[in-house]
Amino acid sequence: MGKLLITDLLLKGKKVLIRVDFNVPLSDDGSIADDTRIRASIPTIEYALHSGAAVILMSHLSTPKEREKMQPSLGICAKQLSKLISAPVLFVTDCVGKEVEKKVKNLKGGEVLLLENLRYYLGEEVPEADPNFVKKLSQLGDFYVNDAFSAAHRPHASITAICQYFPQKAAMGLLMEKEIVFLNSLLESPAHPFFILMGGGKISQKLNTLKKLIQKADALFLGGKMALIFFKIQGIDVGDSNFLEEDLKRARELVDLCERKGFSLSLPLDMVIADRFDKDATFKVISLDQGIPKGWIGMDIGPATIQAWKEAFLSAATLFWNGPLGVFEFPSFSVGTREIIKELAALKAKVIIGGGESLLAIHTLLAAESQFAYLSMGGGALLEYLEKRTLPGIEALTEV
């Protein structure tokens, strides 16, 4: 792999600074809606603890709208982690400063300390705005480990800039290593037929990723807003949905590429549309050949699409899904995503799922993780890795 791994480090008696991604989705009441990312970090944390290290964890959680108000706090993640591992989990209400330094100094082997939300400080997202921030972070550990694959596409202080302070000591965690190994196997040798199912937002990034993926795939299925941009370029009305001109250009290029390759691109046959973005909105099912009327928005794939795609997926050997197919958070518009998840869980194919919203949909709609071949923690990072085969946070780690 060419990068230093946590398993290469002699951790006994040392303090190891681990960048995790505890950027978990929160419910309206402030509770954790899905703790998948916390649970995914446990193998690396426990490896360090069992190796005799004291573990200092750092992460972000959303972006505080007003940094001085110190919201949201990672304290809730410390409480959840303490329920999942047997080691003591301490929490400090800052990530740099004298109180943090005191806590770190007193931290013993076999103990865990979670620092407060890194994004309370502008220097996390804009390292050049406060170079002392990353320097102070680096002084908290003897080794640095990046286990936050899902944040590794961001050139932030705790992801890239910090590595300069750990020459020959900046390593990859077990989750990061696992993600890369699995995604490389998907890119290099997928079993065929290999299908891609794409929904959700992040249209610009997904269009770039799809240009790379369809070089390996056999068929592409598009739902959600991803599908609407392709209807738009066909001259079909898409209601109140708007798209950047640059994205429309990329979508046209992707269609041209599919046509040159004789590649199968499947769009929804029908859609559930609503008169407003609201869980109690008035809704109806329309055939897409008639388009979405002005004043309405697409909210879910329709029953004819669900049935057609279920039948098509039966022939897949590998299927990669990223992005929900509707506004699954609203019960009236969760049917498409729920029914497709049930179908994916029942397939004999190797099913790989990635993206924070996709993972949340699985847990919200009560599917078991064990029913799928692999769940990637990455959203934007996953898409960028599939496109470029590297990330800034990987590049910054120690070469071996």
C-alpha positions in Angstrom: 0.0 0.0 0.0 3.0 2.2 0.5 2.0 4.0 3.7 2.9 3.4 7.3 0.2 1.4 9.2 -0.7 1.5 12.9 0.4 -2.1 13.1 4.0 -0.9 12.2 4.1 1.3 15.3 5.6 0.4 18.7 2.8 1.8 20.8 3.5 0.5 24.3 3.8 3.3 26.8 3.2 5.9 24.1 0.4 8.4 23.5 -1.2 8.0 20.1 -3.2 10.8 18.6 -6.0 9.2 16.4 -8.1 11.2 13.9 -11.5 9.5 13.8 -14.7 10.6 12.2 -17.4 10.9 14.8 -19.4 13.3 12.6 -22.6 11.3 13.3 -26.1 12.4 12.2 -28.1 13.9 15.1 -31.8 13.7 15.7 -33.9 16.8 16.3 -33.6 16.2 20.1 -29.8 16.2 19.8 -29.4 12.5 20.3 -27.3 10.3 17.9 -29.4 9.1 15.0 -26.9 6.5 13.8 -23.6 5.5 15.6 -22.1 3.5 12.7 -19.1 5.8 12.4 -18.3 5.4 16.1 -18.6 1.6 15.9 -16.4 1.5 12.8 -13.6 3.2 14.7 -13.5 0.7 17.5 -11.0 -1.9 16.0 -8.3 0.8 15.7 -9.0 2.2 19.1 -8.9 -1.2 20.7 -5.7 -2.2 18.8 -3.9 0.8 20.3 -5.3 0.1 23.8 -4.3 -3.5 23.7 -0.8 -2.5 22.5 -0.4 -0.5 25.7 -1.0 3.0 24.4 -2.9 5.9 25.8 -5.4 7.0 23.1 -6.3 10.6 22.3 -9.2 10.9 19.8 -10.0 13.9 17.8 -12.9 14.6 15.4 -15.2 17.2 14.1 -19.0 17.2 14.4 -20.8 19.3 11.9 -19.7 23.0 11.6 -20.8 25.3 14.4 -22.8 28.2 13.0 -21.3 30.5 15.6 -18.0 29.1 16.9 -18.1 31.0 20.2 -21.4 29.2 21.1 -19.5 25.9 21.1 -22.3 23.8 19.5 -22.5 20.9 18.6 -20.4 19.1 21.2 -18.7 15.7 20.9 -19.5 15.0 24.5 -22.5 12.9 23.3 -20.0 10.7 21.3 -17.8 10.2 24.3 -20.8 8.8 26.2 -21.8 6.5 23.3 -18.2 5.2 22.9 -18.0 4.4 26.6 -21.0 2.1 26.1 -19.2 0.3 23.2 -15.7 -0.4 24.7 -14.6 -1.6 28.1 -11.8 1.0 28.5 -12.4 4.3 30.4 -13.4 7.1 28.0 -12.7 10.6 29.2 -13.8 13.8 27.6 -12.4 17.3 27.7 -14.4 20.4 26.6 -11.6 21.8 24.3 -9.1 20.4 21.9 -6.1 22.6 22.6 -5.0 24.6 25.6 -3.7 24.1 29.2 -6.7 22.0 30.4 -6.2 19.6 27.4 -2.5 19.4 28.0 -3.1 18.5 31.6 -5.6 15.8 30.8 -3.2 14.3 28.2 -0.3 14.4 30.5 -2.3 12.4 33.2 -3.7 9.9 30.6 -2.6 6.4 31.3 -2.1 3.4 29.0 -5.4 1.7 28.4 -7.4 5.0 28.7 -9.1 7.0 26.0 -9.5 10.8 25.9 -11.8 12.4 23.3 -11.1 16.0 22.5 -13.9 18.5 21.8 -15.1 19.4 18.3 -12.1 20.5 16.2 -14.3 22.8 14.2 -14.7 25.1 17.1 -11.5 26.6 15.8 -11.2 28.2 12.4 -7.7 26.8 12.1 -9.1 23.3 11.6 -10.8 24.0 8.3 -8.4 26.8 7.3 -5.0 25.7 8.6 -3.2 28.8 7.2 -5.6 31.1 9.2 -4.1 29.8 12.5 -0.9 27.7 12.1 -0.5 27.5 15.9 -3.7 25.4 16.1 -2.3 22.4 14.3 1.1 22.8 16.1 -0.7 22.6 19.5 -2.6 19.5 18.4 0.5 17.8 17.3 2.1 18.2 20.7 -0.5 15.9 22.3 0.8 12.6 20.9 3.9 10.6 20.2 2.3 9.1 17.1 -0.4 10.2 14.7 -2.9 7.8 13.1 -5.5 8.8 10.6 -8.5 6.4 10.7 -11.0 8.9 9.3 -11.4 7.8 5.7 -14.7 9.6 5.4 -12.9 12.9 6.1 -9.6 12.2 4.3 -10.7 14.2 1.2 -10.5 17.5 3.2 -7.1 19.3 3.5 -7.8 20.3 7.1 -5.4 20.7 10.0 -6.0 17.4 11.6 -6.0 15.5 8.3 -3.0 16.8 6.3 -1.2 19.7 8.0 -0.6 17.8 11.2 1.5 15.1 9.4 4.5 17.4 9.0 4.9 17.3 12.8 5.1 13.5 12.8 8.1 12.6 10.4 8.1 8.8 10.0 5.3 8.6 12.6 2.1 9.4 10.7 0.2 6.1 10.1 -3.0 4.7 8.7 -5.6 3.2 11.0 -7.3 -0.2 10.5 -10.5 1.3 9.1 -8.7 3.5 6.6 -6.7 0.5 5.5 -9.8 -1.7 5.2 -11.6 0.9 3.1 -8.8 1.3 0.7 -8.2 -2.4 0.2 -11.9 -3.1 -0.4 -12.4 -0.1 -2.8 -9.3 -1.1 -4.7 -10.7 -4.5 -5.2 -13.9 -3.0 -6.5 -12.1 -0.8 -8.9 -9.6 -3.4 -10.2 -11.6 -6.7 -10.3 -15.3 -6.5 -9.8 -17.3 -9.7 -10.6 -19.5 -9.1 -13.7 -22.2 -8.0 -14.4 -21.3 -5.0 -12.3 -24.1 -2.5 -11.7 -24.0 1.0 -10.3 -27.0 2.5 -8.5 -26.7 6.2 -7.7 -29.0 8.6 -6.0 -28.8 11.5 -3.6 -27.2 14.9 -4.1 -23.5 16.0 -4.7 -24.3 16.0 -8.4 -21.0 17.6 -9.6 -18.8 15.1 -7.7 -20.9 12.1 -8.7 -20.9 12.9 -12.4 -17.1 13.0 -12.3 -17.0 9.7 -10.4 -19.4 8.1 -12.8 -17.1 8.8 -15.7 -14.5 6.7 -14.0 -16.8 3.9 -12.7 -18.5 3.2 -16.0 -15.2 2.2 -17.5 -15.6 -0.9 -15.3 -19.3 -1.3 -14.9 -22.0 -2.9 -17.1 -25.1 -0.8 -16.2 -26.0 2.4 -14.4 -29.3 3.1 -12.6 -30.0 6.7 -11.5 -32.5 7.9 -8.9 -33.3 11.0 -6.9 -32.0 14.3 -8.1 -29.2 12.5 -10.0 -31.9 11.2 -12.4 -33.7 14.6 -12.8 -30.6 16.2 -14.4 -30.7 13.6 -17.1 -34.4 14.2 -17.8 -33.6 17.9 -17.9 -31.0 17.5 -20.7 -33.6 15.4 -22.6 -36.0 18.4 -22.6 -38.4 16.8 -20.1 -39.8 19.1 -17.5 -38.4 18.6 -14.0 -40.7 21.0 -12.0 -38.9 23.3 -9.6 -35.6 21.4 -9.7 -32.6 23.6 -10.8 -29.2 22.6 -12.0 -25.8 24.4 -12.6 -25.0 24.8 -16.2 -21.7 23.1 -15.6 -23.4 20.1 -14.2 -25.8 19.9 -17.2 -22.7 20.0 -19.5 -21.1 17.1 -17.5 -24.4 15.1 -17.7 -24.5 15.5 -21.5 -20.9 14.3 -21.7 -21.7 11.3 -19.6 -24.7 10.4 -21.8 -22.5 10.7 -24.9 -19.9 8.4 -23.3 -22.6 5.9 -22.5 -23.8 6.0 -26.0 -20.3 5.5 -27.5 -19.7 2.5 -25.2 -23.2 1.0 -25.8 -23.6 1.3 -22.0 -27.0 0.8 -20.3 -28.2 3.9 -18.4 -31.6 3.4 -16.7 -33.7 6.3 -15.4 -36.9 6.1 -13.4 -40.1 5.2 -15.3 -42.2 7.0 -12.8 -41.8 9.2 -9.7 -43.6 10.4 -6.6 -43.9 14.1 -6.7 -45.0 16.6 -4.1 -46.3 20.2 -4.1 -43.7 21.2 -1.5 -40.7 19.8 0.5 -42.6 18.7 3.6 -43.5 15.4 5.2 -47.2 16.3 5.0 -47.1 17.6 1.4 -49.7 16.6 -1.1 -48.2 14.0 -3.5 -49.0 11.8 -6.5 -47.3 9.4 -8.8 -46.6 10.4 -12.4 -45.0 8.8 -15.4 -41.8 10.6 -16.3 -42.6 10.8 -20.0 -45.1 13.5 -19.1 -42.6 15.4 -17.0 -42.9 17.1 -13.6 -45.3 20.1 -13.6 -44.1 23.6 -12.4 -44.6 24.0 -8.7 -43.9 20.3 -8.0 -40.7 18.5 -7.0 -39.5 14.9 -7.3 -39.5 13.1 -3.9 -39.2 9.4 -4.6 -39.0 6.7 -7.4 -42.4 5.3 -8.2 -43.8 1.7 -8.1 -43.2 0.8 -11.8 -39.5 1.8 -11.3 -39.2 -0.2 -8.1 -40.5 -3.3 -9.8 -38.4 -2.9 -13.0 -35.2 -2.3 -11.0 -35.8 -5.2 -8.7 -36.1 -7.5 -11.7 -33.0 -6.0 -13.3 -30.8 -6.4 -10.2 -31.3 -10.1 -10.1 -28.7 -10.5 -12.8 -26.0 -8.6 -11.0 -22.9 -10.2 -9.7 -21.6 -6.9 -8.1 -23.7 -3.9 -7.2 -22.5 -0.6 -5.8 -25.0 1.8 -4.3 -24.5 5.3 -3.3 -27.2 7.9 -2.3 -30.8 7.4 -1.3 -33.5 7.3 -4.1 -35.9 9.6 -2.4 -36.5 11.7 0.7 -36.5 8.7 2.9 -36.6 10.8 6.1 -40.3 11.5 5.3 -42.4 8.3 5.6 -44.5 9.2 2.5 -41.4 9.3 0.4 -39.3 6.4 1.9 -41.0 3.6 -0.1 -38.6 3.6 -3.0 -35.4 3.6 -0.9 -36.9 1.0 1.5 -38.0 -1.4 -1.2 -34.7 -1.2 -3.0 -32.7 -1.8 0.2 -34.8 -4.9 0.9 -34.0 -6.1 -2.6 -30.3 -5.4 -2.3 -30.3 -7.3 1.1 -31.8 -10.4 -0.6 -29.5 -10.4 -3.7 -26.9 -13.2 -4.1 -24.7 -10.5 -5.6 -21.8 -8.8 -3.8 -23.5 -5.5 -2.7 -21.3 -2.6 -1.7 -22.9 0.5 -0.1 -21.3 3.8 0.6 -22.2 7.3 1.8 -23.5 8.7 5.1 -27.1 9.1 3.9 -27.1 5.5 2.5 -25.9 4.1 5.8 -28.5 6.2 7.7 -31.2 4.9 5.3 -30.2 1.3 6.0 -30.4 1.8 9.7 -33.5 4.0 9.6 -35.4 1.5 7.4 -34.2 -1.4 9.6 -31.9 -3.4 7.4 -29.0 -5.4 8.9 -25.5 -4.5 8.0 -24.5 -8.2 7.8 -26.8 -8.6 4.7 -24.3 -6.6 2.6 -20.8 -7.4 1.5 -19.4 -4.0 2.6 -20.5 -0.7 4.0 -18.1 2.2 3.3 -18.0 5.1 5.8 -17.1 7.6 3.1 -19.5 10.0 1.3 -17.5 12.7 -0.5 -14.3 10.9 0.3 -15.6 7.7 -1.2 -16.6 9.4 -4.4 -13.2 11.2 -4.7 -11.3 8.0 -4.0 -13.2 6.1 -6.7 -12.4 8.9 -9.1 -8.8 9.6 -8.2 -7.6 6.5 -6.3 -6.1 8.7 -3.6 -7.1 11.4 -1.1 -5.1 14.3 0.5 -5.3 12.6 3.9 -3.7 9.5 2.5 -1.0 11.4 0.6 0.1 13.2 3.7 0.9 10.0 5.7 4.4 8.5 6.0 5.7 6.6 3.0 7.3 3.2 3.6 
